[in-house]
Amino acid sequence: MNEITVQDAITAFADWMEPTNAELSAIEAEMPLILADVALVDAQITAMDHAPNDVDTRRVRRALARVLAERVKLTNRTAGTSLAGGAA
């Protein structure tokens, strides 16, 4: 088991460990999908908060459809690109 020391915890949050421009660009490209996922979780939480009804069911289905649509868009946008360093 890998143990984390106090120094490792401090170094992990050092100022020089900012995200690179490539990482920020990747996050920006994925932001519509991230927001769609957040909307889906929000709809699911709302639906679980009280007795099920048709409005909540439609809201969850719409949010899920949006997530799937955003995944397709992201996949189509990034299909021809490769990540730096050969990462998958």
Secondary structure, 3 states (H helix, E strand, C coil): CCCCCHHHHHHHCCCCCCCCHHHHHHHHHHHHHHHHHHHHHHHHHHHHCCCCCHHHHHHHHHHHHHHHHHHHHHHHHHCCCCCHHHCC
